[in-house]
């Protein structure tokens, strides 16, 4: 009410003064919040930096320990891997040799039969003196007829001693998932 008595020029000065006081108060509050936030972030920053240093030291120790451990066993590991993969490097590998398994399977070009995996299960010794090689083929056939035709082609091939496909895999009419087990006599 007193403001109504003052002339207009003073009223404007009083309003500007109040406006400036509000701006200064808002900026002071913002500065206080920023200062408190900065002070509150310093301890976690210092702690995080110390943890990072500790983690780097532990990581270096683990790396050195692994290198030392690997150094002791490296020769054994290399020999084991070489012996396990040696059959891939020989000329008469049953998977890739002339007339071998892989060439025969891929030469059939069975329509509607698609392979998702071809596996070599290993060598089996049988009492009559022959060694047998065991393979598995997994895939999807577009229908039962194409899978049946492919199975019959494999059974007619003299290379394979045994062709095994569980009858349960013929349940579906379309998009038939299958797993065939094949056995052949190992080359000597």
Secondary structure, 3 states (H helix, E strand, C coil): CHHHCCCHHHHHHHHHHHHHHHHHHHHHHHHHHHHHHHHHHHHHHHHHHHHHHHHHHHHHHHHHHHHHHHHHHHHHHHHHHHHHHHHHHCCCCCCCCCCCHHHHHHHCCCCCEEEEEEEEEEEEECCCCCEEEEEEEEEEEEEHHHHHHHHHHHHHCCCEEEEECCHHHHCCCEEEEEEEEEEEECCC
